[in-house]
Amino acid sequence: MTATMFGTLSMAQRQVMATVWRSGPIARHEIARSTGLTGASITRLTRDLEELGLVEDRVVRDGARGQPARPVSIASAGAFALGVNFSHSFVDLGLVNLVGETVGHERVTLPEPDPLEIARIAHDGLERLRLRARVPLKRIVGAGFSVPGDFRADGRFHAHAYFPQLADKDLRAVFAAAMPVPIIVENDAASAALGERIHGVGIGLDTFILVHIGHGVGGGLILDGALFRGAHDNAGMIGINFPMTALRPSGQDLFQTLARAGINAVDFDALETIDLAHPAVKGWIDRAGAQLANGLHAVVRVLDPQAVILGGRLPPDLQAALFNAMPLADRLADDLASGTNLPGPRILNSTLGMHAGVTGAAAICFFKAFFNTR
């Protein structure tokens, strides 16, 4: 593994990075006020971060006399991360810059979801993408692997039932051995939640629930501005509200519903051209939307978030249709009208689109390296 050029940022540097990311372009005196650090410290810290290429200032002239303003912004080309998101038959790879823009994307056929094969595809894809985008290896802060499942007490991966090839594997060790940059392995729903927090509709929100529709139904929790993992790294398992023995609002349930209707769709790429008006598709959307609203109602009342965000692996048009069929806001409005006078969260649809998986996976690298102030 090759070390990046950034080393480990100090807590004060992370505070500045997080403030600039959240509020930039921002004047240095505003950074000082937000962080509680002195003006002299902010001058020194921003200079150090500029030397690393992570922030930049640009002259802003407003026509007034005196020195022009030089607000500080995140430098988009300051750092990059690889996001790796896979399904049964393909791997999505995205090279993402520090402001969340995908500068290179590939979808590679996956013969079977074997960890060694996924690692090989990620390694080769990183080289192709970074060379194509002319990004030096030292500016790549890491590779994030978004994986379908949770983690056992011994740290090994507990795979989703539809990925037996991943069961009980030490995925961190397999991926780390193949990659020339630091790696992070994270649950796919948690990755997506952090992606929304850093680069999506969750910017500016400190507390929200991300509902992740993949092969199963997952959840990611952002509490007080940080990803909440729980005592055993498995917080957010909202899928238990939808028993595996019954119809449920999951991708695998959708595939099975389509198969019963004679539609051959075995992976998410096949859904990109699906007819949303087909009775089987529309029936699933309406049923799944109602199930989500019912299953999330109690979760929302327990956590009291600012927002609930619908995301996951569905193509944008299909996800938008599911979002519109999820009457959670109506359920919460009924609470308000019933005399309890309880306000509810905003209900939001992810805007990350087809890059949601890779953006979220890359975001976990950025958060760990630059934005985590805990």
URRAVEN-V989898 format. One line per field, one symbol per residue. burial: + if it has 9 or more other C-alpha atoms within 8 Angstrom, else -. A space follows every 10 residues. Layout:
BEGIN
burial->???
END
This chain:
BEGIN
burial->---+----+- --++++++++ +--+++++-- ++--+---+- -++-++--++ -+++++---- ---------+ ++++++++++ ++++++++++ ++++++++-+ -++++--+-+ --+-+-++++ +++-++--++ +---+--+++ ++++++++++ ++---+++++ --+--++--+ ++-+++-++- ++++++++++ ++++++++++ +++-++++++ ++++++++++ +++-+-+++- -+-+++-++- -++----+++ +++++-+++- ----+-++-+ +--------+ ++-+++++++ +++++++--+ ----++++++ +++++--+++ +++-+++++- +++-++---- ---++-++++ -+--++++++ +++++++-++ ++--
END
